[in-house]
Amino acid sequence: MDTPPPRIPERADAVVVGAGIVGLSVAREMLLRRPGSSVVVLEREPDVGFHQTGHNSGVIHAGIYYKPGSLKATLSRQGADELYEYCDAKGIPARRAGKLIVALDESELPGLDELERRGLANQVPGLRRVRADEIGEIEPHVQGIAALHSPQTGVVNFQAVARAFADDVAQSGGQVITGCEVGKVQDDNGGVVVRHAAGELRAGSAVVCAGAWSDRQAVRAGDDEDPRILPFRGAWLKIRADRRDLVRGMIYPVPDPGLPFLGVHFTRGIDDEVLIGPTALLVGARDAYDLGTVRRRDVRSTLSWPGTYRMARRWWRTGAREMHHAARRPAMVTDAARYVPDLRLEDVEVGPSGVRAQAVGRDGALIDDFVVSRTHHTLHVRNAPSPAATSALALARLIADRAEEPSDRR
Ligand SMILES: Cc1cc2nc3c(=O)[nH]c(=O)nc-3n(C[C@H](O)[C@H](O)[C@H](O)COP(=O)(O)OP(=O)(O)OC[C@H]3O[C@@H](n4cnc5c(N)ncnc54)[C@H](O)[C@@H]3O)c2cc1C
């Protein structure tokens, strides 16, 4: 017999919209702070961690890239340490596999210097500069003229972490209800009313952690239109099982400092699968796991945003390269083989894909840091890009702090 669907309560102390890793960690944090309170998480999909949380590189970032003092820098450093401890306590496999950021030629050395400076300022544990002749001791198949090695960077399955957070919520008396889409969160009588697929739920406050759909929820609740979410599809290739020995841990390029993406990299995941990618291609739907998925509403939203054109004017060269990679597997392999020269076209197969929720400002800026806004009794997590999965435990504290501020503060 099928289990009956859970009853959706009509009242709660707090509601969280979205059961990705961010929404679940926020619900968990609220219950840690207020044991015995009623917290309900409403998720549209049939399972938790269905979108970005279940479709990413699975890398526990150590905090190298981020501008010292930024939220990303602080929260990823704290979050990574706490995540390792949490995984240890819960028996979730997490491995400090180590990562090399490799400079291929002299032109990339200033970029590597800057990453080293940021990593040291962010106190990334064990980070050190590696000479060309030392690279092979860490990754025998990699070539480069210099590298940064971060032994603390690791891998995990973030969907498994999200499931454990959902269990914590349930064990603390909260409810995680899947298969229930939220239409609108509205202020009402000193609290909020959440209109969802099966009716209404009244609560003291709400936190919306809707990932790629966060802008829509925010605008419906009366928040600013800026920034808008643009969907960038990330596709990976995977290395055939008998050639996985080409990569031990993680191998990354020196990234373009103007872009929030880290560039196509190699990752040996927690399941030992070795992925190459992801690409970053603007697509026609916020759930375009398949390139052919196009949704009229999402296309309209992208094309009607002035920031789309400003971004395109600035980044058209990068966009053209991403299209080239997405359309031609040999182009991506050739690019990746600059780091691992023994990699051949026949070593790779088509891998998984994910869709990034990238917040883009009206001025065309690709917004890089975490962004949280408020409409009276509702907090909106409007930008939770990588490394939000790494940072989830620390980010949840920041969001819970904000949720506790008086509601007239913006
Ligand atoms: C290609 C790629 C690679 C990445 N690599 C890494 C990495 O290696 N390390 C790292 O730390 N981070 C990485 N990230 C980033 C990380 O995955 C995200 O920052 C994180 O998962 C965001 O979590 P979230 O809960 O905000 O969003 P999501 O996981 O997308 O969750 C949002 C949830 O809200 C739900 N929802 C939306 N609208 C509604 C509604 N109206 N009603 C009910 N539910 C709704 C959705 O169904 C979804 O489940 C990567 C992301 C991508 C896409």
Ligand as a Chemical Component Dictionary entry (heavy atoms), coordinates in Angstrom:
data_LIG
# 
_chem_comp.id                   LIG 
_chem_comp.type                 NON-POLYMER 
_chem_comp.pdbx_formal_charge   0 
_chem_comp.three_letter_code    LIG 
# 
loop_
_chem_comp_atom.comp_id 
_chem_comp_atom.atom_id 
_chem_comp_atom.alt_atom_id 
_chem_comp_atom.type_symbol 
_chem_comp_atom.charge 
_chem_comp_atom.model_Cartn_x 
_chem_comp_atom.model_Cartn_y 
_chem_comp_atom.model_Cartn_z 
_chem_comp_atom.pdbx_ordinal 
LIG C1  C1  C 0 27.058 22.743 -12.218 1  
LIG C2  C2  C 0 27.188 23.093 -10.771 2  
LIG C3  C3  C 0 28.339 22.775 -10.039 3  
LIG C4  C4  C 0 28.435 23.143 -8.698  4  
LIG N1  N1  N 0 29.512 22.709 -7.960  5  
LIG C5  C5  C 0 29.552 22.981 -6.627  6  
LIG C6  C6  C 0 30.578 22.460 -5.822  7  
LIG O1  O1  O 0 31.393 21.685 -6.281  8  
LIG N2  N2  N 0 30.624 22.811 -4.507  9  
LIG C7  C7  C 0 29.682 23.651 -3.947  10 
LIG O2  O2  O 0 29.789 23.957 -2.751  11 
LIG N3  N3  N 0 28.681 24.151 -4.700  12 
LIG C8  C8  C 0 28.576 23.814 -6.003  13 
LIG N4  N4  N 0 27.543 24.270 -6.756  14 
LIG C9  C9  C 0 26.573 25.163 -6.139  15 
LIG C10 C10 C 0 25.572 24.425 -5.258  16 
LIG O3  O3  O 0 25.095 23.263 -5.879  17 
LIG C11 C11 C 0 24.431 25.381 -4.961  18 
LIG O4  O4  O 0 24.966 26.607 -4.491  19 
LIG C12 C12 C 0 23.493 24.837 -3.892  20 
LIG O5  O5  O 0 23.072 23.536 -4.209  21 
LIG C13 C13 C 0 22.282 25.749 -3.789  22 
LIG O6  O6  O 0 21.348 25.120 -2.967  23 
LIG P1  P1  P 0 19.885 25.681 -2.891  24 
LIG O7  O7  O 0 19.210 24.930 -1.814  25 
LIG O8  O8  O 0 19.922 27.169 -2.802  26 
LIG O9  O9  O 0 19.257 25.403 -4.343  27 
LIG P2  P2  P 0 18.594 24.087 -4.958  28 
LIG O10 O10 O 0 19.334 22.873 -4.595  29 
LIG O11 O11 O 0 18.412 24.366 -6.407  30 
LIG O12 O12 O 0 17.197 24.008 -4.215  31 
LIG C14 C14 C 0 16.135 24.910 -4.458  32 
LIG C15 C15 C 0 14.861 24.115 -4.211  33 
LIG O13 O13 O 0 13.729 24.992 -4.222  34 
LIG C16 C16 C 0 12.659 24.280 -4.799  35 
LIG N5  N5  N 0 11.636 25.213 -5.251  36 
LIG C17 C17 C 0 11.780 26.205 -6.169  37 
LIG N6  N6  N 0 10.612 26.862 -6.321  38 
LIG C18 C18 C 0 9.720  26.282 -5.490  39 
LIG C19 C19 C 0 8.342  26.505 -5.215  40 
LIG N7  N7  N 0 7.650  27.479 -5.825  41 
LIG N8  N8  N 0 7.716  25.715 -4.320  42 
LIG C20 C20 C 0 8.391  24.722 -3.656  43 
LIG N9  N9  N 0 9.706  24.442 -3.891  44 
LIG C21 C21 C 0 10.358 25.231 -4.802  45 
LIG C22 C22 C 0 13.314 23.533 -5.949  46 
LIG O14 O14 O 0 12.516 22.469 -6.418  47 
LIG C23 C23 C 0 14.620 23.083 -5.307  48 
LIG O15 O15 O 0 14.517 21.799 -4.727  49 
LIG C24 C24 C 0 27.397 23.882 -8.086  50 
LIG C25 C25 C 0 26.231 24.191 -8.811  51 
LIG C26 C26 C 0 26.108 23.754 -10.118 52 
LIG C27 C27 C 0 24.806 24.000 -10.822 53 
# 
loop_
_chem_comp_bond.comp_id 
_chem_comp_bond.atom_id_1 
_chem_comp_bond.atom_id_2 
_chem_comp_bond.value_order 
_chem_comp_bond.pdbx_ordinal 
LIG C1  C2  SING 1  
LIG C2  C3  SING 2  
LIG C2  C26 DOUB 3  
LIG C3  C4  DOUB 4  
LIG C4  N1  SING 5  
LIG C4  C24 SING 6  
LIG N1  C5  DOUB 7  
LIG C5  C6  SING 8  
LIG C5  C8  SING 9  
LIG C6  O1  DOUB 10 
LIG C6  N2  SING 11 
LIG N2  C7  SING 12 
LIG C7  O2  DOUB 13 
LIG C7  N3  SING 14 
LIG N3  C8  DOUB 15 
LIG C8  N4  SING 16 
LIG N4  C9  SING 17 
LIG N4  C24 SING 18 
LIG C9  C10 SING 19 
LIG C10 O3  SING 20 
LIG C10 C11 SING 21 
LIG C11 O4  SING 22 
LIG C11 C12 SING 23 
LIG C12 O5  SING 24 
LIG C12 C13 SING 25 
LIG C13 O6  SING 26 
LIG O6  P1  SING 27 
LIG P1  O7  DOUB 28 
LIG P1  O8  SING 29 
LIG P1  O9  SING 30 
LIG O9  P2  SING 31 
LIG P2  O10 DOUB 32 
LIG P2  O11 SING 33 
LIG P2  O12 SING 34 
LIG O12 C14 SING 35 
LIG C14 C15 SING 36 
LIG C15 O13 SING 37 
LIG C15 C23 SING 38 
LIG O13 C16 SING 39 
LIG C16 N5  SING 40 
LIG C16 C22 SING 41 
LIG N5  C17 SING 42 
LIG N5  C21 SING 43 
LIG C17 N6  DOUB 44 
LIG N6  C18 SING 45 
LIG C18 C19 SING 46 
LIG C18 C21 DOUB 47 
LIG C19 N7  SING 48 
LIG C19 N8  DOUB 49 
LIG N8  C20 SING 50 
LIG C20 N9  DOUB 51 
LIG N9  C21 SING 52 
LIG C22 O14 SING 53 
LIG C22 C23 SING 54 
LIG C23 O15 SING 55 
LIG C24 C25 DOUB 56 
LIG C25 C26 SING 57 
LIG C26 C27 SING 58 
# 
